[in-house]
């Protein structure tokens, strides 16, 4: 028995200079920072770190587009079967470092019990689940350059295994003095934002009157970009656009990539780390809309990374 087909049914964006998924292909680093309080209101944001606030804003919009919550109520009626998978490599690094410094200076007696939960690596995923009453599995990935696409894969796997009926997948990163100092990115364009996508079976979405936006295809991990791409496009054809790893411009010994249109999304939104794969999914959906593009190849990581992850995303043309 084949695994159920998993589709994207909602997209939420909390990115500078971006209001629609299609804008991801035209955005330029340097736009004004997103204000989560202006987007979703101040209620519930006090004591939340910036990564969590951005994730909440993106998740809310994705859940609304998928018709899982309404403008009147943020509580998801199908929350018992809805999972959350978040990806971030740097999201709460500032909180962790600040907390460690405070403990060193004042001991644990100087730590605020309201702010301490933000030092947990799972704070983004758990906060999204609590706010929107999502009681399915809850996971946080901090998996380096492949983390975003890995999160999408984990979200789809939870659905395919029957652990959840749908998954909210979030990619979020923030920029601040701590992340600049520890990553060496000072003076460079770095993402300060979040992207969320809702994944579920097409039949479940259509039962609620929601038209799927894209279908997830094959996913793989490999030791090189060429290995990964060759595994996803074994017939040397089949993709209309390639969302490349950050800064990757090499030619591959894979005929399917010769002449293939490329997009390095980091040039549009900045160094995205663990949010890149989720942002690529959203950008691909934006490219499908009103376009003849039917298949997108998404890749994270390069030959100098621990691994390379790849995913195929297909447009959904029938609205039946």
Beta strands, then each sheet from edge to edge (+ up, - down):
strand 1: 6-14
strand 2: 82-87
strand 3: 138-141
strand 4: 166-173
strand 5: 193-201
strand 6: 214-222
strand 7: 241-243
strand 8: 261-263
strand 9: 295-300
strand 10: 308-315
sheet 1: 3+ 2+ 4+ 5- 1+ 6- 10+ 9- 7- 8-
end
